[in-house]
Amino acid sequence: MDSVKPFAVTRPAEGVARIALCLTHQATFLFEWRLRKLEAEFIVYGDLRERMTEARLSARGKSNRE
């Protein structure tokens, strides 16, 4: 927080508030974008447990064939 203080005290409060609002909007956009991407990946690939089970069963199948 110390790195923001010199910036904030040298500018008008309205300008600092606008910058904070813009940064909040950008962070929200990026968070929602990442969440949508994770949801799409979950639908296609499943969760970690499903992928681990598939990998384990695949490895067992390979060892049984050898």
Rosetta constraint file for C-alpha pairs under 8 A:
AtomPair CA 1 CA 5 HARMONIC 6.69 0.50
AtomPair CA 2 CA 6 HARMONIC 7.54 0.50
AtomPair CA 3 CA 7 HARMONIC 7.49 0.50
AtomPair CA 4 CA 8 HARMONIC 6.14 0.50
AtomPair CA 5 CA 9 HARMONIC 6.11 0.50
AtomPair CA 6 CA 10 HARMONIC 6.41 0.50
AtomPair CA 7 CA 11 HARMONIC 6.86 0.50
AtomPair CA 8 CA 12 HARMONIC 7.74 0.50
AtomPair CA 8 CA 13 HARMONIC 7.52 0.50
AtomPair CA 8 CA 16 HARMONIC 6.08 0.50
AtomPair CA 11 CA 15 HARMONIC 6.58 0.50
AtomPair CA 11 CA 16 HARMONIC 6.65 0.50
AtomPair CA 12 CA 16 HARMONIC 6.47 0.50
AtomPair CA 13 CA 17 HARMONIC 6.08 0.50
AtomPair CA 14 CA 18 HARMONIC 6.23 0.50
AtomPair CA 15 CA 19 HARMONIC 6.22 0.50
AtomPair CA 16 CA 20 HARMONIC 6.12 0.50
AtomPair CA 17 CA 21 HARMONIC 6.11 0.50
AtomPair CA 18 CA 22 HARMONIC 6.17 0.50
AtomPair CA 19 CA 23 HARMONIC 6.18 0.50
AtomPair CA 20 CA 24 HARMONIC 6.10 0.50
AtomPair CA 21 CA 25 HARMONIC 6.22 0.50
AtomPair CA 22 CA 26 HARMONIC 6.20 0.50
AtomPair CA 23 CA 27 HARMONIC 6.09 0.50
AtomPair CA 24 CA 28 HARMONIC 6.11 0.50
AtomPair CA 25 CA 29 HARMONIC 6.12 0.50
AtomPair CA 26 CA 30 HARMONIC 6.20 0.50
AtomPair CA 27 CA 31 HARMONIC 6.06 0.50
AtomPair CA 28 CA 32 HARMONIC 6.10 0.50
AtomPair CA 29 CA 33 HARMONIC 6.05 0.50
AtomPair CA 30 CA 34 HARMONIC 6.13 0.50
AtomPair CA 31 CA 35 HARMONIC 6.13 0.50
AtomPair CA 32 CA 36 HARMONIC 6.18 0.50
AtomPair CA 33 CA 37 HARMONIC 6.31 0.50
AtomPair CA 34 CA 38 HARMONIC 6.16 0.50
AtomPair CA 35 CA 39 HARMONIC 6.17 0.50
AtomPair CA 36 CA 40 HARMONIC 6.25 0.50
AtomPair CA 37 CA 41 HARMONIC 6.23 0.50
AtomPair CA 38 CA 42 HARMONIC 6.07 0.50
AtomPair CA 39 CA 43 HARMONIC 6.33 0.50
AtomPair CA 40 CA 44 HARMONIC 6.40 0.50
AtomPair CA 41 CA 45 HARMONIC 5.73 0.50
AtomPair CA 41 CA 46 HARMONIC 7.21 0.50
AtomPair CA 42 CA 46 HARMONIC 4.51 0.50
AtomPair CA 42 CA 47 HARMONIC 5.82 0.50
AtomPair CA 45 CA 51 HARMONIC 7.22 0.50
AtomPair CA 46 CA 50 HARMONIC 5.92 0.50
AtomPair CA 46 CA 51 HARMONIC 6.70 0.50
AtomPair CA 47 CA 51 HARMONIC 6.43 0.50
AtomPair CA 48 CA 52 HARMONIC 6.08 0.50
AtomPair CA 49 CA 53 HARMONIC 6.12 0.50
AtomPair CA 50 CA 54 HARMONIC 6.17 0.50
AtomPair CA 51 CA 55 HARMONIC 6.13 0.50
AtomPair CA 52 CA 56 HARMONIC 6.10 0.50
AtomPair CA 53 CA 57 HARMONIC 6.09 0.50
AtomPair CA 54 CA 58 HARMONIC 5.99 0.50
AtomPair CA 55 CA 59 HARMONIC 6.10 0.50
AtomPair CA 56 CA 60 HARMONIC 6.18 0.50
AtomPair CA 57 CA 61 HARMONIC 6.08 0.50
AtomPair CA 58 CA 62 HARMONIC 6.28 0.50
AtomPair CA 59 CA 63 HARMONIC 6.28 0.50
AtomPair CA 60 CA 64 HARMONIC 6.16 0.50
AtomPair CA 61 CA 65 HARMONIC 6.33 0.50
AtomPair CA 62 CA 66 HARMONIC 6.51 0.50
